[in-house]
Amino acid sequence: MEKPIDVIIKEHIVEELVSAYGVPHTYKDDLIQHIYIILLEYDQNKLNELIKKKQIRFYIARIIRNQWYSTTSTFYMLYRKFNQLNDEYATPKQNPNIIEKIDE
């Protein structure tokens, strides 16, 4: 019997759903990999049941939605927040108002 993750990979479910959410290209690969990590850590028997019940797409879509839109998700904390802070505190050459922001 095939492992649930193998079925998900073969059908490109995660990639398809991440694209459907309109995730910007700069985050797309990171989000896809992050979702696979979540799925690999999840109980494989439960994933198998979701595949049998044809509910796996909905389940993965919910994970993607929660990871992408929630400001408390692990994806937000690891990737989006870092990029926002990086943009906010860019070098003075890139952002002449940086000194004012730091002083606030």
Residue pairs with C-beta under 8 A, 6 or more apart in sequence:
3 44
4 39
4 44
4 47
4 48
4 50
4 51
4 56
5 36
5 39
5 40
5 44
5 47
7 51
7 56
8 14
8 39
8 47
8 56
8 60
9 36
13 56
13 57
13 60
14 32
14 35
14 36
14 39
14 60
14 64
15 32
17 57
17 60
17 61
17 64
18 28
18 31
18 32
18 35
18 64
19 28
21 64
21 65
21 68
23 31
23 68
26 83
27 79
27 80
30 75
30 79
31 64
31 67
31 68
31 75
31 79
34 67
34 74
34 75
34 78
34 79
35 60
35 63
35 64
35 67
38 63
38 67
39 47
39 60
39 63
47 56
50 56
50 59
66 73
67 73
67 74
67 75
67 76
68 75
70 76
71 81
88 101
89 95
89 98
89 101
89 102
90 98
91 98
92 98
92 99
95 101
